[in-house]
């Protein structure tokens, strides 16, 4: 009997959970998502359904109202969502941003926020990290948080902060000690949990950014925003280390989404290739059609194994940075190649929105750029796994 990295037989890998999630997703078919795109609407009904069934609280311990499931189970939830017509992009951040509070917040913060996040009373969907001038070089971020008595004064800007307009709370990364005053560039950066409901209009402005995908991306501007000192998560100056845990969880969880997208494209391509008759035979009989689909399936299976390994290491509190990044890389590539194979299989019909292929195809392309680009993953592997000189 073949086992996963968690010791669970492959054929029993959260079967009941997959079926339960798929049942909820069946209420949100393609036309639901196409309708949202017309006006860039937020999928509130879908997010509420996921919250009601407890899927967004999967990683929150039971003592705070969550399910207390391992990371592997959470990746299965996201994989299943994306294997259907649905998208978890509107709510997936809650599953990894809360980890910073859970692992590094104090007892008061955990009790104040985690039960509300678990129940859906509070939404923690926004993660303020990227900036216009620093991009992936997080240690050089320009947003500042200056201590002033019982408060911090925040100034700066974040970009590509998805869902900020639909979130109650935001996890913010800001520099509290100037870069030229620290020994290591990863020092002097702190993590804050900001209440957006109080901050809006009081030194914080959120501006939507129109993009090719309906992910509700924004830029967030801080102009002398005063936040209570109790907003600080953990110790001042150690925030960069704190978010590494969240980033490893993020990489692994979003790898699950890409795997789900790959499964979706493969399923749709196989169905259409068997049904579509051209020149008196199904197009799936042609090797030019079937071989790219078969290769995409092989790549998806390989990505699945790396996702399982990354999740197992993370749950065991072992170093998982390399595996999480490789899972993200392999799943993104698998999804993209499956998307291309599916697009080619459908031909001209893939461009028609009613088939949902072009919508999911756009989602698959995003995964090769965000939250981390393919080249950055490769440089991480080169330096930290293979021991090659740092290239940046």
ABEGO torsion letter per residue (X at the ends): XBBBAAGBBAAABGAAAAAAAAAAAAABBAAAAAAAAAAGBBBAAAAAAAAAAGAAAAABBAAAGBAGBBAAAAAAAAAAAAABABBAAAAAAAAAAAAAAAAABBAAAAAAAAAAAAAGABBBABBBABBAAAEABAAABABBBBBBEABBBBBEBBBGBBGAAABABBBBBBBABBAAABABAABGBBBBBBBAAAABGAGBBBBBBBBABBAGBBBBBBBGBBBBAAABBEBBGAAAAAAAAAAAAAAAAAAAAAAAAAAAAAAAAAAAAAABBBGGBBAAABAAAAAAAAAAAAAAAAAAAAAAAAAAAAAAGBBAAAAAAAAAAAAAAAAAAAAAAAAAAAEAAAABAAAGAAAAAAAAAAAAAOABBAAAAAAAAAAAAAGBBBAX
